[in-house]
């Protein structure tokens, strides 16, 4: 008995620990209202539906028992049942309580999971738009219909369980007989069961009525749209009237079942039920098939045109792409003469701030040069933001935080893992458009502690993308702040984040929650100790706003002396009428998506999405702020009514924060996926699918996944000035030439923020797409030869950076950085730049300036004897230096550079890099003349 009591108490405390720690965490982040609202909603639904289900089943069991016949027929069947009746008799009351309690618990637990549906229904805000078929506000499908469907499914479950329970009870007590002579059912049993069947059929009638509205959100296949949603011709002209007719038939059938109370015969209801089933087959199945076969198929395009038009409009509205502008673009402009080439060269400098530092490639360089200690790390993919230089001009910047790397702690133990090594330190940033001498990043913020153009700010990073373990701070045990030449610096956390462990109940609860008994008795915990957990930005935002879908890429920004993580969040729905659905996991995947950058979706299948919330998470104290970004979104307004005070108004966003807000990647990727089909607004063209596009695979990787969108500052043909943009390209379906180029104004301070521009390329004169341009680079003999020479330096590897596409004066400029990763180094260095424009010969040069000068004929190539485009002298012929001699000099310079780098002699390293560059240039020229590695 003692062990049993202790076991029960232990189980209760484990349950209490989970509840208590959740409450403490929500209180610590000042979002306790989210916890309480969610909790009380779940409890309310649990008890309301649990009690209804339990009471319904219990009453029907009690009623069936009460209506039992006084005497049972003398038969073998009844004699067998007598033994069960006698065995149950002493425990009838407890059996009834147990059965109803179990059923009620299951029903209540199921209902509590519908808390989002309930809150949306009770707080729903009108959209102010009506659907074209039923004339109802869109909110009916978004907020009302899901709740009605849940009530209907609950009603069906309740009716079926009551029917089964009543039938079993009647059978047990002789009201129903299977083999006994005489009537198969008593009059009382017949009346009772007929009422339950009548309720079931009544619910079926309601289901038919709701199915009418469900046609507006029904998914079906159309040749030109895989995830077509909404009514088609056969739905509007066959299924819709069929559902209406079936509703009336089911209602009449239900009345016949109820009438059995007086008629005491099953004849009419059984006939009615049979007619209902037959009608469902003929009217609900056969008739629509006939309409589809003989009316729609012979002239499908004309019949479906009005419904295709409705689908196009609804889909473009639901994904906020209704304002996207499609503009014809030549794409294959050829300079007329040398003066025209010079104009193009000048325009190339002003059209775009071409980013050479690829955030997806240079993380190892940050890691090697700025990690400083093994217990720090940078994310595998860095972020792109905008910061002002010393002159006040905005520049594209690649940025990453030096976060804690728990695996790099020199000596792993519980104290080191959770008390001493608790935080990262500082931001590291580099110019996006330039590289330092030798090809490494040109840092604008670097070192430890960090210093540079970001000014003074709180550099400690307690909350970050890589910080997944819990830490206990602020108590007797000091933390390692950072280490420099003078030794280790200690620190004690001064923030208000986390949960206090001064209370022994809290310590016991967290010892249970984290499965770590040392939390309960460790001397390292004392006055002021606080436990920090749930430390990744996306995790914190998703926890305080469990009704939001979280963008996969949280990015840091230094704002007003603090490091803030900026997290984009979406409101989504799967019930927007006529809007085609998409799968978030698939449409947001590309060649860079990994577990860290995957979208955190409340529902994977959606057909409505808005970037309604911008959230920030302070990297030091973990505080979470939610800001209303889309103040017209009815879904967000509904959630703000459900959780008042959790989301601040848009006006609360400070100007300094707004400067770093940008258009989110996952929304852009969803929109570009939809625009492969829905850039077409003409129903006829949409039906044929002749203008369908596809997202090309990333040509710089071998993954075969979609090319990622790229941030860069540029201007589209209709823009006067450059603006921070998010860009991508399309190719025609199953072809590699360029179909279109897409850019969205990503600068939150711009009046055109969110405006989507599409440049449609001509199909008659194909323009090379990314894959063909990459092939053009790879197949050029001069480029291939020079890259091969680079590879021979210590078995180095070539890595291609982002292939940027920029519209330029009627043509398309392609720019791709080329990185070299030496065998003795584990990070890439920018060594060359590839550039292509139209039919001009692609070039490979040491810098972007040189590459642009060469491709537009302003200067001769640094290697080779071809004349540049637009005419002009090719320059001096190559010297007689053999490739072998040049490579020997290059290898020697490379080794000198590595020695200088290892010794921290950066001046010597820079000189060695200059020698290396000069030797490589001589090798390339000698190779062009005909020299060979053998001399």
VENUR-V49836 format. One record per residue. N is the residue number from 1. D_LAST is the distance of its C-alpha to the last C-alpha in whole Angstrom. Layout:
{{N;D_LAST} {N;D_LAST}}
This chain:
{{1;93} {2;91} {3;88} {4;88} {5;89} {6;86} {7;84} {8;86} {9;85} {10;82} {11;81} {12;83} {13;81} {14;77} {15;78} {16;80} {17;77} {18;74} {19;77} {20;77} {21;74} {22;73} {23;76} {24;75} {25;71} {26;73} {27;75} {28;72} {29;70} {30;74} {31;73} {32;76} {33;78} {34;75} {35;76} {36;80} {37;80} {38;77} {39;80} {40;83} {41;82} {42;81} {43;84} {44;86} {45;84} {46;85} {47;88} {48;89} {49;88} {50;88} {51;92} {52;92} {53;91} {54;93} {55;96} {56;96} {57;95} {58;98} {59;100} {60;100} {61;100} {62;103} {63;104} {64;104} {65;105} {66;108} {67;109} {68;109} {69;112} {70;115} {71;115} {72;112} {73;113} {74;114} {75;111} {76;108} {77;106} {78;108} {79;109} {80;105} {81;104} {82;107} {83;106} {84;103} {85;105} {86;107} {87;104} {88;103} {89;106} {90;106} {91;103} {92;103} {93;102} {94;99} {95;98} {96;98} {97;97} {98;94} {99;93} {100;93} {101;91} {102;88} {103;88} {104;89} {105;86} {106;83} {107;84} {108;84} {109;81} {110;80} {111;81} {112;80} {113;76} {114;77} {115;78} {116;75} {117;77} {118;80} {119;79} {120;78} {121;81} {122;83} {123;81} {124;80} {125;79} {126;80} {127;77} {128;79} {129;77} {130;79} {131;78} {132;79} {133;81} {134;83} {135;83} {136;82} {137;80} {138;77} {139;78} {140;80} {141;77} {142;75} {143;78} {144;81} {145;80} {146;78} {147;81} {148;83} {149;81} {150;81} {151;85} {152;85} {153;83} {154;85} {155;88} {156;87} {157;86} {158;90} {159;92} {160;90} {161;91} {162;94} {163;95} {164;93} {165;95} {166;98} {167;98} {168;98} {169;101} {170;103} {171;102} {172;102} {173;106} {174;107} {175;107} {176;104} {177;105} {178;103} {179;105} {180;108} {181;111} {182;112} {183;110} {184;107} {185;107} {186;109} {187;110} {188;109} {189;106} {190;105} {191;106} {192;104} {193;101} {194;101} {195;101} {196;98} {197;96} {198;98} {199;96} {200;92} {201;93} {202;94} {203;90} {204;89} {205;91} {206;89} {207;86} {208;86} {209;87} {210;84} {211;82} {212;82} {213;81} {214;78} {215;77} {216;75} {217;73} {218;72} {219;69} {220;68} {221;66} {222;65} {223;63} {224;61} {225;61} {226;61} {227;63} {228;66} {229;69} {230;72} {231;75} {232;74} {233;77} {234;78} {235;78} {236;80} {237;82} {238;83} {239;82} {240;83} {241;87} {242;86} {243;86} {244;89} {245;91} {246;90} {247;91} {248;94} {249;95} {250;94} {251;96} {252;99} {253;98} {254;98} {255;101} {256;103} {257;101} {258;103} {259;106} {260;106} {261;108} {262;111} {263;111} {264;110} {265;108} {266;104} {267;105} {268;104} {269;101} {270;100} {271;100} {272;99} {273;96} {274;95} {275;95} {276;93} {277;90} {278;91} {279;90} {280;87} {281;86} {282;87} {283;87} {284;84} {285;82} {286;83} {287;84} {288;81} {289;79} {290;81} {291;81} {292;77} {293;77} {294;79} {295;79} {296;76} {297;73} {298;75} {299;74} {300;72} {301;70} {302;73} {303;75} {304;72} {305;71} {306;74} {307;73} {308;69} {309;70} {310;72} {311;69} {312;66} {313;68} {314;69} {315;65} {316;64} {317;67} {318;66} {319;63} {320;63} {321;61} {322;64} {323;63} {324;59} {325;59} {326;57} {327;55} {328;53} {329;50} {330;48} {331;45} {332;43} {333;43} {334;41} {335;41} {336;43} {337;41} {338;39} {339;42} {340;42} {341;39} {342;40} {343;43} {344;41} {345;39} {346;42} {347;43} {348;40} {349;41} {350;45} {351;45} {352;43} {353;42} {354;39} {355;39} {356;35} {357;36} {358;37} {359;40} {360;39} {361;35} {362;36} {363;38} {364;36} {365;35} {366;39} {367;39} {368;37} {369;37} {370;41} {371;42} {372;43} {373;45} {374;45} {375;48} {376;47} {377;45} {378;44} {379;45} {380;42} {381;43} {382;43} {383;46} {384;46} {385;49} {386;49} {387;50} {388;51} {389;48} {390;50} {391;51} {392;53} {393;50} {394;50} {395;46} {396;45} {397;44} {398;43} {399;45} {400;46} {401;48} {402;48} {403;50} {404;51} {405;49} {406;52} {407;49} {408;47} {409;51} {410;50} {411;53} {412;55} {413;59} {414;61} {415;62} {416;58} {417;58} {418;61} {419;62} {420;59} {421;56} {422;58} {423;56} {424;52} {425;52} {426;51} {427;49} {428;45} {429;44} {430;41} {431;41} {432;40} {433;38} {434;36} {435;33} {436;33} {437;30} {438;28} {439;29} {440;32} {441;36} {442;37} {443;40} {444;44} {445;46} {446;44} {447;45} {448;48} {449;51} {450;49} {451;49} {452;48} {453;49} {454;52} {455;54} {456;57} {457;57} {458;58} {459;55} {460;56} {461;55} {462;58} {463;58} {464;54} {465;53} {466;51} {467;55} {468;57} {469;58} {470;62} {471;62} {472;65} {473;65} {474;68} {475;70} {476;70} {477;66} {478;64} {479;61} {480;57} {481;56} {482;53} {483;51} {484;49} {485;49} {486;53} {487;53} {488;55} {489;57} {490;60} {491;62} {492;65} {493;65} {494;67} {495;67} {496;70} {497;68} {498;68} {499;72} {500;74} {501;74} {502;77} {503;79} {504;79} {505;80} {506;77} {507;75} {508;77} {509;76} {510;72} {511;72} {512;73} {513;71} {514;68} {515;69} {516;68} {517;71} {518;70} {519;71} {520;74} {521;75} {522;72} {523;72} {524;69} {525;71} {526;74} {527;75} {528;73} {529;71} {530;69} {531;67} {532;65} {533;64} {534;63} {535;60} {536;57} {537;58} {538;59} {539;61} {540;63} {541;63} {542;64} {543;67} {544;69} {545;68} {546;68} {547;69} {548;66} {549;62} {550;60} {551;56} {552;53} {553;52} {554;53} {555;52} {556;52} {557;53} {558;55} {559;58} {560;61} {561;60} {562;59} {563;56} {564;58} {565;56} {566;57} {567;58} {568;59} {569;61} {570;63} {571;66} {572;66} {573;69} {574;69} {575;72} {576;71} {577;73} {578;71} {579;68} {580;65} {581;64} {582;60} {583;59} {584;58} {585;55} {586;53} {587;53} {588;52} {589;49} {590;46} {591;42} {592;43} {593;47} {594;47} {595;50} {596;50} {597;50} {598;52} {599;56} {600;59} {601;61} {602;65} {603;65} {604;62} {605;63} {606;64} {607;65} {608;66} {609;64} {610;64} {611;62} {612;66} {613;65} {614;62} {615;62} {616;61} {617;61} {618;61} {619;58} {620;60} {621;64} {622;63} {623;66} {624;66} {625;67} {626;67} {627;67} {628;69} {629;66} {630;67} {631;71} {632;72} {633;71} {634;74} {635;72} {636;72} {637;75} {638;76} {639;74} {640;75} {641;79} {642;79} {643;77} {644;78} {645;77} {646;73} {647;72} {648;72} {649;72} {650;69} {651;71} {652;70} {653;66} {654;65} {655;63} {656;61} {657;60} {658;60} {659;57} {660;55} {661;57} {662;55} {663;55} {664;54} {665;52} {666;54} {667;56} {668;54} {669;52} {670;55} {671;56} {672;53} {673;54} {674;57} {675;56} {676;54} {677;57} {678;60} {679;58} {680;60} {681;64} {682;65} {683;67} {684;66} {685;62} {686;62} {687;64} {688;61} {689;58} {690;56} {691;55} {692;54} {693;51} {694;49} {695;47} {696;43} {697;41} {698;39} {699;35} {700;34} {701;35} {702;35} {703;39} {704;40} {705;43} {706;44} {707;42} {708;44} {709;46} {710;44} {711;46} {712;45} {713;47} {714;47} {715;49} {716;50} {717;51} {718;55} {719;54} {720;54} {721;52} {722;50} {723;51} {724;50} {725;50} {726;49} {727;47} {728;46} {729;45} {730;47} {731;46} {732;48} {733;49} {734;47} {735;44} {736;41} {737;42} {738;44} {739;47} {740;48} {741;47} {742;50} {743;50} {744;53} {745;54} {746;54} {747;55} {748;58} {749;60} {750;59} {751;62} {752;60} {753;59} {754;59} {755;58} {756;56} {757;54} {758;53} {759;51} {760;51} {761;48} {762;49} {763;49} {764;49} {765;46} {766;44} {767;42} {768;39} {769;40} {770;38} {771;36} {772;35} {773;34} {774;32} {775;30} {776;30} {777;27} {778;26} {779;25} {780;24} {781;20} {782;19} {783;21} {784;20} {785;16} {786;17} {787;19} {788;16} {789;14} {790;17} {791;18} {792;15} {793;17} {794;19} {795;20} {796;21} {797;24} {798;25} {799;28} {800;30} {801;33} {802;36} {803;36} {804;38} {805;40} {806;42} {807;44} {808;43} {809;46} {810;46} {811;43} {812;41} {813;38} {814;36} {815;34} {816;32} {817;31} {818;27} {819;27} {820;25} {821;26} {822;24} {823;24} {824;26} {825;28} {826;31} {827;31} {828;30} {829;28} {830;28} {831;25} {832;25} {833;28} {834;28} {835;31} {836;32} {837;36} {838;37} {839;35} {840;33} {841;29} {842;28} {843;26} {844;24} {845;25} {846;25} {847;29} {848;32} {849;33} {850;29} {851;29} {852;33} {853;32} {854;29} {855;31} {856;34} {857;32} {858;33} {859;30} {860;26} {861;24} {862;21} {863;18} {864;18} {865;20} {866;23} {867;27} {868;29} {869;32} {870;35} {871;33} {872;32} {873;29} {874;25} {875;24} {876;22} {877;18} {878;15} {879;14} {880;11} {881;9} {882;6} {883;7} {884;6} {885;8} {886;10} {887;11} {888;11} {889;14} {890;15} {891;16} {892;18} {893;20} {894;21} {895;22} {896;24} {897;25} {898;27} {899;28} {900;30} {901;31} {902;33} {903;34} {904;36} {905;34} {906;34} {907;33} {908;30} {909;29} {910;29} {911;27} {912;24} {913;24} {914;24} {915;21} {916;19} {917;20} {918;19} {919;15} {920;16} {921;17} {922;14} {923;11} {924;14} {925;14} {926;10} {927;10} {928;13} {929;12} {930;10} {931;6} {932;5} {933;5} {934;4} {935;0}}
